[in-house]
Amino acid sequence: MKRLFKGGTIVSAGGLRKTDILVKGEKILMTGDNLAFRDAEIVDVTGKLLFPGFIDAHTHMALEVCGTVTADGFDIGTKAELAGGTTCIIDFATQYAGESLGQALENWHQKADGEASCDYAFHLALSEWNEEISRELEEIVKDDVSSFKMYMTYDNRVDDETIYEVLSRLKELGGIAGVHCENHGIICARQKEVMKKKGNRRDVSDYPWTRPKEAEAEAVGRLLRIAGCVDTPVIIVHLSTAAGYREILRAREAGQTVYVETCPQYLLLDEGRYFLPAEEARRYMVAPPLRKKKNQEILWEALREGRIQTVSTDHCSFTDSQKAAGAEDFLKTPCGMPGAEERPALMWQFGVNDKKITPEQMCAYLSENPARLYRLYPQKGSLESGSDADIVVWNPETEWTLSAENQQSASGFCPMEGAKIRGRAEQVYLRGELVAENGKILREKTGKYVKHGTGKNVW
């Protein structure tokens, strides 16, 4: 089947271009002015912007954590992504203790294959490191996955020696690591202090104090010094503080290559949410926590200047009943929030409409940069000949309101309930097929797995 998109304006990181797009099957056949094709279905997109399908490079679907499983599995979570305009996610396949990397990937394939409604790839989250895993890494990078995750806190955290060894091995193989940067010792000590002072940890307002900005900044700085010793690039995921950002600037000034991701929650929400009534406050428990409002200005400025490369969601959803596990001790609250569906709308309304970023930058942060960084480009993140026909028809004039009642997520919670938005993904095409329209899902479970071990970093 052929589709001809006429009258729209293609958005890329490099600029805006009013031109037509001809799609044949799953691929873009060509772009050009005044295209005509005898048997093509005409899609009139006059006055609309055409974005490459958005990529969410940080999601946690069907993740087992804190004795429960995230409310959104691949079946529900990927529908939420599609509804907002995201056509590809990169989820974290977690290697549990005693597992090979191949086993970890197989576990996540069992969760995702045949269930996902958008395309998907995986990062591998490393929890165990030894010679056998190091040897296995070569085949994984060559054939399947090129990006990996390490945690500097939690039970599956890695120590400095392991970070050094993993980064060294990935440098040899051409892979890259994203790292959750928080100082585990500071967090544990402060959690104990709260208990000692109060005899309990019921007050969610104490939560952000247990994970201070200094914990992020110290871990970011330490990671970058280790990466400097190895002389290899790294990715700082979900950056939340100006203090952590200053460590990144210091490393860059010294000549290091550091890629940075942040999330809408750190751009738009602040720690005042933790002073709401407990049941509502627990909804906003994420890690790192929401920060003081002054950090938002610094992060937006970094986006304006192109110093942050990607904006992802860290989508990790739970219902109120799941969050209630922390009613007597906030440490038992599963940390995470939904965000898959809202991300493009939030970046448009509070970024583009508020003149903090341009449409071109939105395309870079949500489409092109993650595709380039994670070796999916130009299959994804591009509207050029040969690319997948993942097309978001964006109507900049549509006015609507964010609401949990109308979202796809099973969490029953919208972090920015009631926010007024002007601009929406009017139509979403996945590999040439119309799959969503104005937030309504038209086709389900047609997502395909996308390997990114064999691609090239074309940054």
ABEGO torsion letter per residue (X at the ends): XBBBBBGBBBBBAAEBBBBBBBBBEABBABBEBGBBBAABBBBBABGBBBBBBBBBABBBBGBBBGGBBBABBAAAAAAAAAAAGBABBBBBBBBBBGBBAAAAAAAAAAAABGABABBBBBBBBBABBBAAAAAAAAAAAAAABABBBBBABEAABBBAAAAAAAAAAAAAAGBBBBBBBBBAAAAAAAAAAAAAAAGBBABAAAAAAABBAAAAAAAAAAAAAAAAAAGBBBBBBGBABAAAAAAAAAAAAAGBBBBBBBBAAAAABBAAAAABBAAAAAAABBOBBBBBAAAAAAAAAAAAAGABABBBAGBBBBBAAAAAAAAABAAABBBEBBAAAAAAAAAAAAAAAAGABBAAAAAAAAAAAAAAAAGAOAABGBBBBGBBBBBBBBBAABBBBBBAAABABAAGBBAABGBBBBEBBABBBBGGBBABBGGBBABBGABBBBBAAABBBAX
